[in-house]
Amino acid sequence: MSTLQARKSEAKRLHILNNSFELVLRKGFAGVGLKEILDHCEVPKGSFYHYFQSKEAFGSELVQHYISGYQTRLNEIWDNDDVAKIKILHYFKLWIEAPKFEKGWSDSCLIVKLAAEVADLSEDMRLIMDQGVRNLVDRLTNLILLGQQDQSIQINGDAAVIAQVIYQMWLGAALLSKLQKDQTPLYQALQATELMLGNAK
């Protein structure tokens, strides 16, 4: 395959992943049939199987693609001189409202949407999502450690446990927000996070 052909092939693969994202986010993985994905992305069935061996393989790549993009967004919002506490609170405020996006991050999160659905359906997808969450919690842990050092975070204890508890709280709040169609659980999670991290600025 020539370099040009490789680029076209990768562009088509990304086209399928990017254009099917909102569909899967809205209807879930099991709720979207392969034909619907093909029609939505305007690709023939044979072309789809050229890029993905199965629907599950497609799902795994979709989740991995999403997580990679998420990591890039984290780099962008945390690449500044703010103290650690401000970085953490800014991140979670984006779960509620993200100016550059139509929705808050919690409303467009594939982990929130798919975690419970695919945990028992696809081991490959479960492992990818689990690793993505672990990476996020690790980054939050590092920020909490930095915050304890720069004294912007006034809480003692194991930073890894604190990070895990905060993430679990936000994941639950995101699910309740979807269930209730109300952002109150997210605002309550933000208030609780601010209390947990202490009163230092």
TALIN-V678877 format. One record per backbone hydrogen bond with DSSP energy under -0.5 kcal/mol. NH is the residue of the N-H (numbers start at 0). CO is the residue of the C=O. E is the energy in kcal/mol with one decimal. If there is no record, write none. Layout:
nh=NH co=CO e=E
nh=NH co=CO e=E
//
This chain:
nh=5 co=1 e=-2.4
nh=6 co=2 e=-2.1
nh=7 co=3 e=-2.3
nh=8 co=4 e=-2.5
nh=9 co=5 e=-2.4
nh=10 co=6 e=-2.3
nh=11 co=7 e=-2.2
nh=12 co=8 e=-2.2
nh=13 co=9 e=-2.5
nh=14 co=10 e=-2.0
nh=15 co=11 e=-2.1
nh=16 co=12 e=-2.1
nh=17 co=13 e=-3.1
nh=18 co=14 e=-2.3
nh=19 co=15 e=-1.4
nh=20 co=16 e=-0.7
nh=21 co=17 e=-0.5
nh=23 co=19 e=-2.4
nh=24 co=20 e=-2.8
nh=25 co=21 e=-2.1
nh=26 co=22 e=-2.4
nh=27 co=23 e=-2.5
nh=31 co=28 e=-1.1
nh=32 co=30 e=-0.6
nh=36 co=32 e=-1.9
nh=37 co=33 e=-2.6
nh=38 co=34 e=-2.9
nh=39 co=35 e=-2.5
nh=40 co=36 e=-2.3
nh=41 co=37 e=-1.0
nh=42 co=37 e=-2.0
nh=47 co=43 e=-2.0
nh=48 co=44 e=-1.9
nh=49 co=45 e=-0.6
nh=49 co=46 e=-0.7
nh=50 co=46 e=-0.9
nh=50 co=47 e=-1.1
nh=51 co=47 e=-2.3
nh=57 co=53 e=-2.2
nh=58 co=54 e=-2.6
nh=59 co=55 e=-2.4
nh=60 co=56 e=-2.2
nh=61 co=57 e=-2.6
nh=62 co=58 e=-2.3
nh=63 co=59 e=-2.3
nh=64 co=60 e=-2.6
nh=65 co=61 e=-2.2
nh=66 co=62 e=-2.6
nh=67 co=63 e=-2.4
nh=68 co=64 e=-2.0
nh=69 co=65 e=-2.2
nh=70 co=66 e=-2.4
nh=71 co=67 e=-1.6
nh=72 co=68 e=-2.0
nh=73 co=69 e=-2.3
nh=74 co=70 e=-2.2
nh=75 co=71 e=-1.9
nh=76 co=72 e=-2.2
nh=77 co=73 e=-2.0
nh=78 co=74 e=-0.9
nh=79 co=77 e=-1.9
nh=86 co=82 e=-1.9
nh=87 co=83 e=-2.4
nh=88 co=84 e=-2.6
nh=89 co=85 e=-2.6
nh=90 co=86 e=-2.1
nh=91 co=87 e=-2.1
nh=92 co=88 e=-2.1
nh=93 co=89 e=-1.3
nh=94 co=90 e=-0.6
nh=94 co=91 e=-0.7
nh=95 co=91 e=-0.6
nh=95 co=92 e=-0.9
nh=96 co=92 e=-2.4
nh=98 co=96 e=-0.5
nh=100 co=97 e=-2.3
nh=104 co=93 e=-3.0
nh=105 co=94 e=-1.2
nh=106 co=103 e=-1.0
nh=107 co=103 e=-0.9
nh=107 co=104 e=-0.5
nh=108 co=105 e=-0.9
nh=109 co=107 e=-0.6
nh=112 co=108 e=-2.0
nh=113 co=109 e=-3.1
nh=114 co=110 e=-2.2
nh=117 co=113 e=-2.9
nh=118 co=114 e=-1.3
nh=120 co=117 e=-0.6
nh=121 co=117 e=-2.7
nh=125 co=121 e=-2.3
nh=126 co=122 e=-2.5
nh=127 co=123 e=-1.9
nh=128 co=124 e=-2.5
nh=129 co=125 e=-2.8
nh=130 co=126 e=-2.3
nh=131 co=127 e=-2.1
nh=132 co=128 e=-2.4
nh=133 co=129 e=-2.4
nh=134 co=130 e=-2.4
nh=135 co=131 e=-1.9
nh=136 co=132 e=-2.8
nh=137 co=133 e=-2.3
nh=138 co=134 e=-1.9
nh=139 co=135 e=-2.3
nh=140 co=136 e=-2.6
nh=141 co=137 e=-2.2
nh=142 co=138 e=-1.9
nh=143 co=139 e=-2.4
nh=144 co=140 e=-2.3
nh=145 co=141 e=-2.2
nh=146 co=142 e=-2.7
nh=147 co=143 e=-2.3
nh=148 co=144 e=-1.5
nh=149 co=145 e=-3.1
nh=150 co=146 e=-0.8
nh=151 co=146 e=-1.0
nh=152 co=146 e=-1.9
nh=153 co=151 e=-0.5
nh=153 co=196 e=-2.5
nh=154 co=152 e=-0.8
nh=158 co=156 e=-0.5
nh=161 co=157 e=-2.3
nh=162 co=158 e=-2.6
nh=163 co=159 e=-2.1
nh=164 co=160 e=-2.6
nh=165 co=161 e=-2.5
nh=166 co=162 e=-2.4
nh=167 co=163 e=-2.6
nh=168 co=164 e=-2.3
nh=169 co=165 e=-2.1
nh=170 co=166 e=-2.6
nh=171 co=167 e=-2.4
nh=172 co=168 e=-2.3
nh=173 co=169 e=-2.5
nh=174 co=170 e=-1.9
nh=175 co=171 e=-2.4
nh=176 co=172 e=-2.4
nh=177 co=173 e=-1.9
nh=178 co=174 e=-2.3
nh=179 co=175 e=-2.9
nh=180 co=176 e=-1.3
nh=181 co=176 e=-1.5
nh=184 co=181 e=-0.5
nh=185 co=182 e=-0.8
nh=186 co=182 e=-1.9
nh=187 co=183 e=-2.4
nh=188 co=184 e=-1.9
nh=189 co=185 e=-2.1
nh=190 co=186 e=-2.2
nh=191 co=187 e=-2.4
nh=192 co=188 e=-2.3
nh=193 co=189 e=-2.3
nh=194 co=190 e=-1.9
nh=195 co=191 e=-2.5
nh=196 co=192 e=-2.2
nh=197 co=193 e=-0.7
nh=197 co=194 e=-0.6
//
